[in-house]
Amino acid sequence: MPLQPHLRRCERYLDRCRAHPDWLRILAIGDSWLSLPGGLWDGDNVVQFLNRKSWTDAHGARPMNVLSFAHPSKELADMSRDFDLHQGLAFLQDLGDRRGIDYRFEAVIVTGGGNDILPFPERIIGGPKG
């Protein structure tokens, strides 16, 4: 039986940890800002940019290995109870320990939007790009 997508992402993250132990290990939790392309730029989403070595090289940054549990419309209030996140982190810890791979994160990115802070944001935010 194939792994669920969030567990497969954990496995790929561990593979990169093994292959590139010097890369910055980052956990990304959030909403569409991290998970969807477009908006302020064309193409890939923020996590895809950060995981691309050519992008970090071009910006003089240390290569990054970002594991994302971001989902569109995810609200900050729900992130602490996110089943995929907790199952994924338990899977990551177990598999990393069994394989002897240092998987621990050096940084965490958490993003949220107006819907996390403002009640009924559609009532007060408007315009063509709201």
Secondary structure by P-SEA (a helix, b strand, c coil): ccccaaaaaaaaaaaaaaaccccbbbbbbbcccccccccccccccaaaaaacaaaaaaacccccccccccccccccccccccaaaaaaaaaaaaaaaaacccccccbbbbbbcccccccccccccccccc
